[in-house]
Amino acid sequence: MSAQVTVAAPPVEKIPVFVPYIGVDTLKHLTDALDVGWLGMGATTKEFEERIGGFLGTQRYVVATNTGTSALHIAVMAAGIGPGDEVITPSFNYVADHQAINMAGASVVMCDIRDDNLGIDCEKAERLIGERTKAIMPLHFAGIPCDQDGVYALARKYGLRVIEDSTHAFGSSIDGRRIGSYGDISVFSFDPVKLVTSVDGGCIVLESEAEYHKLHHLRLLGVDKDTTERYKNSRAWDYDVVGPGYRYHLTNIMASVGISQLKRAEDFLRTRRDVCRRYSAAFEPLDAVTVPKTDFSNVSPFIYCLRVSERREQFIEHMKARNVDVGRHFIPVHRHTYYASARRGDMTVTERVAGEVVTLPLHSYMRPDFVDRVIEGVVSFFN
């Protein structure tokens, strides 16, 4: 009598929170850029900047950088903010904003957020404004616009600069205009997990020609002529150093990846919005769950976040058992050791939200079976 053989079921494929979309077209753009032989910042970088402006629907100035954090840093400097100054920004964010403010020599003042859009609470921000306050840096969390009107009203009332952290919101719009196509200064990120990636990268979008030229100097070691020549895939051998600067420029190679992604950006938006709407429709009836307060029609969804009012850790383990990754955006910055003594206001909403929020998988062109598995996992726990 032969022994019975038991065949184990194949493991269920893991669903990550983030999956960057890299298609054949991206590989072709990358190969073409390599074939040109000019690997540093050059004509492809300039084309990427022009295409960013076209996507946003604006003629404003665009300066590409090697990371979103680099963009935040020199945006603060270009706005004339430095030692002795303060910048008000939410604690509910990743620490890049806060480090960028500190790198410019200014001090961080942390503000609470609103419960509805998880963006800066302008009433609480106004209470934090003092003689040293020079700017407000709001975040459009998860691509959902913050109270932008409230932010600019404060800026006008107190003579402040606005540096919008739009790193989550490339493609989001307010009243039919894409964020970054108007206003003071906007900063975007093109890191590996954003809607559009250049492997790593960022950009600043702004109105002022003088600050645009200042950004060119800050981006490339304070050199005065090099940007113009590099945009031609050339070098300036006769140049001057006119101020401080950093090696923050974006290379042709990374820009070529960004261009390939921009060509698909509208499709990325459409497919992500479709997934977010499926999620919200499935989760809204559940007790103990709060879905984003948007229909996503004007939102570029970088992430999809649920708020879980109870048993969050058990829920995360439940999803993990189904091989579904779940993230947390964010640990409030005021909790970190380095920022424990930073000036801040009341953090009631921030503290509550930080204990509730969970980030579900969201990808461009997300596989339908992945979406089904995420929905099943969430519904099975709360039902």
N, C-alpha and C positions, 0 to 999 in steps of 0.2 A: 504493500500500500504506500503510495507516494505521499510525501509530506505536503501540506498545503502552504503555498507561498502567499504572504501578505504584502501587497504593494502599497507603500505609503502614498497618500495624496500629495501632489506637488504643492509646494508652499505658495501661499497667496502673495502676489507681487506687492511690494511695499509702495505706498503712495506718499511721496514727499510733500512737504508744504510748498516748496518752490521747485519748478523745473523750467529752466530757460529754454526757449525755443530756438534751436539752431538748425536751419534747413540747408539744403544744397546751395541755395542762392547765397547764403552767408559764406559758405566755403568758397564759392566762386569769387565773391567780392574780396575775400581775404587773399586768395591766390593772385588775383589781378593786382592788388596793392603790393604784394611781395614782388611781383614781376617788374613793377615800376622801378624798384631798387632804392627808392627814397623812403626809409623806414620811419624817420622821425616826423615831427610836425611838418605838415606841408599842404599841398593843394587839396588832398582828400580831407584834411581837417577843416579847411575853409569850406569845402562843399558840405560837410556834415553840419557846420554851423548854419549855412544858408538853408539847408533842408529842415533844420529845426525851426527856423523862423517861418518857413513855408508851412510846416505842419501846424504851428501855433496860429498861423494867420496874421503875422505881424511883420512890420519893417523895422522893428527895434533891433538894437545891437545884441549879438550873441557871441559869447566867448566860451569856448570849450576847454575843459580841464581834465586832468587825469583821474580825478575822483570827485564825488559830490562834496566831500569834506573840504577838499582844496577849493572848490567853488565857493562854499560857505565862508571860508577863511578870507579869501581875497575880496569877496563881496563886502564883508564887514569893513575891511581896510579901505576899499574904494569909496565907501560911504563916509569916510572920514572919522571912523570910530576907533578909539585907541585907549591908551592908559588914562585912568581916571573916569572913563565913561561907563555907563551901565546899559545893558540890553535886556529887555523883558521878553521871556520866552517860556513856553510851557515846560513843566517838569516831565509831563507824559510824552516822551519822545525818546529816540535813541540819543546817545550822548554826543553825537557829532556836532550838533548846533552849539552846545555848551563849550566843547573843546575849541571850536572855531572862534567863538567870542573871546575865550581866554587867550588863544594864540595871537589874536590881534592886540592883546594887552588890556582888554576891557573886562568888566565884571558881569557875571550872570546874575539876573534876578528872576526867580522862578515863580510862575503863575499857575493857578488852577485852570481846569478845563470845564466846558459846558457838558451837561449830561446828554444832550441830544445829538451833537455832531462830534463830540470829543475834541473839539478845537478850543482855542484860547477863550477864556471868559473875560470879555472886555470890561465888564463892571469891576471885576476883581483886579484886572490889569491897571485900571485907572487909579486904584488906591495905592499901587506900587510906584507910580510915577513920582520922581523927585528931581532935584536940581541936576543930578548927574545922568539922568535918563536921556539917551540919545536915539534909541531905536526900539522897535518891537519886531520880534521874529516869530510870527505865527506858523503853525504847521497845519497843512491840509491832511488830516489823518486818514489813512486808507483811501486817499483820493477824494474824500468827501469834503467839499469846501467848508472852511471855517466861517466865522462871522466877519467876512472881509469888509463889509460896510462899516461895522463897528470898529475894526482895526484902523481903517483910514480916517474915520471920524476922530479917533484919539490922536492920530498923527497930525491932522490939521489943527486940532485944538491946542496941542502942546508943542508943535514944531518938531516932530520926530520923523526919522526915517523908518521905512518899512522894508524889511528883507523877508520876503515870503519863502519859507521852507516848502517848496513845491515838489520835493523829492518823491512823494507818494502820488503826485497828481499830474503827471505828464499826459495831457489829453482831457483832463477835467475842465468843465466850463461853468461860468456863472452868467446867467442872462444871455446865453448864446455866444459868449466870448471865452476863448480858452484862457485859463489861468496862465499868466506870463506874457500875454499879448498886450497888456496894459498895466498901469500901476507904477510902482517905484522900482524895486529890484526883485526878481524871482530867481530861485536857484533850483535846478533839477539834478537828478542822479540817473546815471546809466550803468549802475553796477549789475552784477550777474542775476539779481533776483527782481529787477524792476521790469516794467512793461516793455521798455526798449533797453537793450544792453549794448554797450560797446566793450564788453568784457569787464572793464571798469571805466568810469568816466563821470563827468558832470558838466554843467554849463551854467552860466549866469546870463540872464536876459534883462536888459535895462534900456532906459531912454537917453541918458546923458552921454553925449559924444566925448566929453572930457573924461568922464569916469570909464568909458570904454577904452580909451587910450591908456589910462592909468592901469586898467586890468591887464592889458597887453604887457606892460612893464612888470607888473606884479607876477604874472604867470610865467615869465621867462627871465628871471634873474636881473630884472631892472634894465635890460638891454633895450635901446631905443629903436633900432631899425630892423631887428632880426625877424620879427613877426611878418612884416611886409614881404621880406625876401623868402622866408620859409614857405609862405603861402604859394610861392612860385616853384617850390621844390629846389630852393637855392639857399645860399648863405650870404649874410652881410659881413664882409671882412673889414669894413670901416664902420665902427659903431662906437657908441658911448654908453656908459651905465649911468642912468639918470635918477636912480632911487633904489629902494629895497626890492627884492624879488626872490622868487622860488622856482624850483623845477616842477611846475604844475601843468605843463603843456600836454595836450593829447596827441598821440602819434597818428600818422597816416594809417597804420595797421589797425589800431583800435577804432579809428574813425570809419574805416571801411566796413567793419562789423556793424557799427551804429547805422550807417547808411542802409545796409541791407535790412536791418530791423525796422527802420523808419518806413521803408517801402511796404511793410506789412502791418504797420501800427494800427491802421483802421480795422483790419481783421483781428488783430490781437484784442483790441477794445471790444469788438462785437462779441467774440467768443467768450471773453471773460465776463462781460455783462450778462450773457445768457446763463452762464453757470451761477453767478450771484443771484439772479432772479429765481432760478430753480431752488437754490439753497433757501432763500428767504421764504418762498412759497411753502416749502416743506417744513420749515422750522417755526414760522410765526405762530401756528396753533399750539405749540408746545408750552407747557407751564415751565417756569424757572429758566426761560431762555428769552433774551432780547436780541432781535435782529437789527441790522443797520436801518436807520430811519431815512431811507431813500429808495427810489425805484431804479436807480443806477443810470437813468437816461442822460445825466450830465456828469457822471462819475467815471473816472478812469481807475478801475479797481486794481490796485497794487496787491492788496490782501483782502480777505474776507474774514471779519471778526464777529464772533458771537460773544454775548455777555451771559455768563452762567452764574445765577445767583446762589447756587448751592452745589456742593459735592464736585467742585471743579477738578480736584486732583483725581477723584475716582473716575470722572468722565475722561480725563486724559489717559488714564490706564485702560479704560474700556476701549478707547480708540486704538491705543497701542496694541492691544490684544488682537485687533482686527488688522494690524499692519498698516494703520493710517497715522501718519505723523500729525501732531498738533503743536503749534507754537504759542508763544505768549508775547504780544506786543503791547506794552513794554514794561520793564522795571522802571519806575519813576526815577529820574536822575537825582532828586533830592535824597534818595535813600543810599546813594553810593557814598563811600567813605570820602572820596576826594571833594564831594560837593556838600557834605553834611553841614558845613558852616556858611554856605552861600545864602544870601538874603532871599527870602521867599514869603509868600502870603499863605493864607488858608488853603489847605490841600484836600478838602473834604471829598470832592468828586474824584479827584485823581486817585486818592487812596482806595475808594470804593471800586472804581473801574479797574484799577490794577489787580484787584483780587478777583475780578470776574471775567476778564477778557481772555478769549482763546482764539487762535488763528487757525483756520481750516485750510486744507490744500486748495490752491487756485493756480491754474496754469493757462497759458494761451493754448488754444486748440485742445483743451483738456479732454481726455478720453471719456466717452459716455459711461463706460463701466466703472471708471474711477469716481465719477460724480455720483453714480448710483450707490457705490460702496460707502462713500462719505455720508450721504443722506441716510442710508440704512443704519450706519453706526450711530449717528446722532439720535435719530428717531428711536432706535431700539433702547438706548440708554434712558431717555427722558419719558418714554412710554412704559 
